[in-house]
Amino acid sequence: MAFYGRQIVHHPSTASYWAGESFFSDTSVVEDSTVGASRVTLKWSRTVPSGFVEDQAMTTLTLAMNMGPGDYQVLNNAAKADAESDLGSFWDNIKTLITPAWTLVEYAWHDWSAPETKLGPADRVTTLSAAAAGTGGRIPDQNAITVTFRTASREHWGRSYLGGFTVGQYDATYGRPSHATCDALATHFNTLQGALQANTQATEIVVHSLEHQAVLSVDEIHCDDVPDIIRSRRPRRPTYRKVFS
């Protein structure tokens, strides 16, 4: 999954924390005073009733340039452009699972480099208009399917929450994401990881810890059938109400 096996690359200031953590015995734990990564936020607009406004739906991924064993760095502008091309292909692969009421409209990039404790301001914003192409009924926008990025440290796994799936992506008997949908999402994330790694500047989906100043390689990608909820996607106001008094 990762170019150089399981890795935890951290700033020297957090060495004592990582020395006390539990992780796989084959994990390479490396100190690097310049470790960094870039977070890209994918944003979708959503079709809503006339006169209503809803926030954009979002999910995030953390990417890092893999400069060699034990060396993860912030993406430069060329690497971000290449990653956006890969993300476009990823969206083309999954958009048939998602209602056409959702349109991918933006990639927003924020960088982080140790020893900073916050992400920097957006340094690259790319706008687009790529509608989904799924067929079948729309379900509430707060419903989500979770993709988990497993790392060497159980306490530092990452997750991405995706929404907008059509009703056909759920099992009709139990209301869970179907096995076929889980298979498709895991496959397309795995394909995305491979495409990123094959870029001119090898790039990877990673997990980063601001608190503990580290970037961790993603060793497994999981998508299971436990449905999830993102409350921020819940409609703000009703369009209809029936009242008895």
SVG drawing of the C-alpha trace seen along z (x, -y; Angstrom):
<svg xmlns="http://www.w3.org/2000/svg" viewBox="-56 -32 71 40">
<polyline fill="none" stroke="black" stroke-width="0.4" points="0.0,0.0 2.7,-2.5 6.0,-2.8 8.3,-2.0 6.1,0.1 4.6,-1.1 5.9,-4.5 5.5,-7.0 7.4,-10.2 7.3,-12.7 8.9,-15.9 11.7,-15.4 9.7,-17.4 7.1,-14.5 9.7,-11.6 8.6,-10.8 5.0,-10.4 5.7,-8.1 8.2,-6.1 5.2,-5.2 2.8,-4.3 1.8,-0.8 2.3,0.0 3.2,3.0 6.7,4.3 7.7,3.8 6.9,0.0 9.7,-2.4 9.5,-5.3 11.6,-8.3 12.3,-11.8 12.1,-14.6 12.1,-18.3 10.4,-19.3 7.7,-16.6 4.5,-17.9 1.4,-17.1 -1.4,-18.8 -5.1,-18.5 -7.5,-18.7 -11.2,-19.4 -13.6,-18.2 -16.8,-20.3 -20.2,-19.5 -23.1,-21.8 -26.6,-20.2 -29.9,-20.9 -32.3,-22.2 -35.9,-23.5 -36.5,-27.0 -35.8,-29.7 -33.6,-27.5 -29.9,-27.4 -27.7,-24.6 -24.0,-24.4 -21.8,-22.6 -21.1,-19.0 -17.4,-18.3 -14.9,-15.5 -11.2,-15.7 -8.1,-13.7 -4.6,-14.2 -1.8,-13.8 2.0,-14.0 4.8,-13.8 6.9,-10.7 10.5,-11.9 12.0,-8.7 12.0,-6.4 11.0,-8.5 10.5,-11.7 6.9,-13.0 6.5,-16.6 3.9,-19.2 2.8,-19.0 4.2,-21.6 1.8,-23.2 2.7,-20.8 2.0,-17.8 -1.3,-19.4 -2.3,-19.8 -1.4,-16.1 -3.4,-15.1 -6.4,-17.0 -6.2,-15.1 -6.2,-11.8 -9.1,-13.1 -11.1,-13.9 -10.6,-10.3 -11.7,-9.1 -14.8,-11.2 -15.6,-9.8 -15.4,-6.3 -17.7,-6.9 -20.2,-9.5 -22.5,-6.8 -23.2,-5.8 -24.3,-9.3 -27.4,-11.4 -27.1,-14.0 -28.4,-16.5 -24.8,-16.6 -22.2,-18.5 -18.4,-18.5 -17.5,-22.2 -14.2,-22.7 -10.8,-21.4 -9.3,-23.5 -5.8,-22.9 -4.3,-23.7 -0.7,-22.8 0.8,-21.8 4.5,-21.5 5.9,-20.7 6.3,-22.3 3.0,-24.2 0.0,-23.1 -2.6,-24.4 -3.2,-24.1 -2.2,-27.1 -4.7,-29.2 -5.9,-27.8 -3.1,-28.2 -4.8,-26.7 -8.4,-26.6 -9.6,-25.0 -13.3,-25.4 -15.1,-23.0 -18.6,-21.8 -18.9,-18.0 -22.3,-16.7 -22.8,-13.1 -24.6,-10.7 -26.3,-8.1 -29.8,-6.9 -32.5,-6.0 -34.0,-7.8 -32.2,-10.4 -31.8,-9.7 -31.3,-12.3 -28.0,-14.1 -26.8,-13.4 -26.5,-9.7 -22.9,-8.7 -20.6,-5.8 -17.2,-5.7 -13.9,-4.8 -11.2,-4.1 -7.4,-4.5 -5.6,-2.2 -2.1,-3.1 0.5,-1.4 -1.1,-3.0 -4.7,-2.1 -5.2,-5.5 -4.3,-7.3 -6.5,-5.9 -8.0,-8.3 -11.5,-8.4 -13.4,-10.0 -17.2,-10.3 -18.9,-10.3 -22.5,-11.1 -25.1,-11.6 -25.4,-7.9 -28.6,-6.8 -31.0,-4.5 -29.8,-1.7 -26.4,-1.7 -28.1,-0.4 -29.3,3.1 -33.1,3.1 -33.5,5.5 -31.3,4.1 -30.6,0.5 -26.8,1.0 -24.5,0.0 -24.5,2.9 -21.5,5.2 -21.1,4.1 -21.0,0.4 -18.4,1.1 -16.3,3.1 -16.6,0.3 -15.5,-2.5 -12.6,-0.5 -11.5,0.4 -11.7,-3.2 -9.8,-4.6 -7.1,-1.9 -6.9,-2.9 -6.6,-6.6 -3.7,-5.7 -1.9,-3.9 -2.4,-6.8 -1.0,-9.3 2.0,-7.1 2.7,-6.9 2.8,-10.7 6.0,-12.5 6.4,-13.3 5.2,-10.3 2.3,-11.2 0.3,-9.2 -2.9,-9.4 -1.6,-9.6 -2.9,-10.4 -1.5,-13.3 -1.6,-14.3 -1.4,-18.0 -1.3,-17.3 1.5,-14.8 3.3,-16.4 3.4,-13.3 2.5,-11.8 1.6,-8.1 1.5,-5.9 -1.8,-4.3 -1.3,-0.6 -4.9,0.6 -8.0,-0.9 -11.3,0.4 -15.0,-0.3 -17.6,1.6 -21.4,1.7 -22.0,-0.3 -24.1,-3.3 -23.0,-6.7 -24.5,-10.1 -23.0,-13.6 -25.3,-16.0 -23.9,-19.1 -25.6,-17.9 -29.0,-17.8 -31.5,-20.3 -31.6,-23.6 -35.4,-24.2 -38.4,-22.1 -40.2,-22.7 -43.4,-21.3 -45.0,-20.7 -48.3,-19.1 -49.6,-20.3 -52.4,-19.1 -53.4,-21.2"/>
</svg>
